[in-house]
Amino acid sequence: MELLGQPEFGRLLRRLRIERGLSQADLVGPKVSASYVSRLESGGRAVTRQAAVHLAERLGVAADVFQVSPGTAATDRASALLAAGVTALDDGAPAEAVRLLTTCAALPDVSPAYAWQVLWYLARAYERLGDVPARRDALERLRPVAQETGITHLRVRVLAALSGCDRMLGDTEGAIARAREALTVAQDATAEDQAEALTALAAAEVEAGRLGEADEHAGLLLERAAGTSGGRRVRALWTAATVHAARDAHDRALPLLEEALRIADARSDLLLWARLRLAAVSAHVEVHGEVTEQAERWCREAETALAMMDGAAGRPAELDATQARIAFRRGDLAGAVRLCREALATSGTMSHHDRVRTEILLHEAELASGAGEPAAAELRRIAEEATRSGNLDVAARAWKALAEATAKGA
């Protein structure tokens, strides 16, 4: 079944729905939300075979009404590859999605209506694989295509995603610049688009140690995201929690994370669902001062979910880092050191800020194990580098870890 591409599919879907006097909500079903129907009709989302069959049933038409006709041969292959790639991504097979979408992107004379969808889903597939440089490359290729489409929502999402990649790769100034550009583009757009840009900006400012600015933008973010739902609201809550956690205000971060946990849907985004649990573990342990049964359950759930993801790029560094914190709290210093080293040996899957926190934990565990001056010297180095770069919160954390470890050893 070779499906129509966008925007042709969306136009046909809207016409059939209106002819039957149905609302978008009337078409809702498994993996088909009202917002998804809206995006389909606007040409903003690619359709999967499963969704097409469901929509045909709700509309009371044969599923082949959405198939490519013989007269559309020029777009046949692009349409088929795009639909297959999106289906693979939805089915938890990002490596297969990359193969299909890369093939589609290489086709000659792919129209902008197809090109932006191919590159957007290709970037998402690389995100699932943990390949940040490849994701960034796909987004850079998408940027001029998004500009050509004139779709503000798409331009904001691309710039915000590029900001996230720059942040993960350690280019904090680039991340801030991209996020500010996204916010500028979103000024006259929807509150959802503004929330998308503010999420990227606050996260980048945390990474750069600009916590005052991050706190201000996190407040604006929660205002803009108040009426949103799903993954966008989850990310807004998580970002605001990250700002509080960076200031060691874990008691303010935890309620936001717990709200995000209640909203997050593993069926929509399993990676987000899992990573959110890892973030909640760290905040929960800091607030309660011990590893609770709840924290253990979140960690197990995250580990199970990550193991289920086909094609994931090895064991995520965030999981090792979180388990290292649990081991340290329990007094398993050797385990904490091992897990920290494994997390730090994995490139590209942790933000710079989280990597520094993990480095501090590593040397704190080494000091507690009797490593002595080498570990203390590393903590001093981190503190001094953070001070020079203006990241005073990280510097304070490193000095505190050194002082506490020294006091225990005295």
Summary of the structure (lengths in Angstrom):
residues: 410
radius of gyration: 23.1
end to end distance: 72.4
largest distance: 82.1
contacts: 1426
relative contact order: 0.06
helix: 77%
strand: 1%
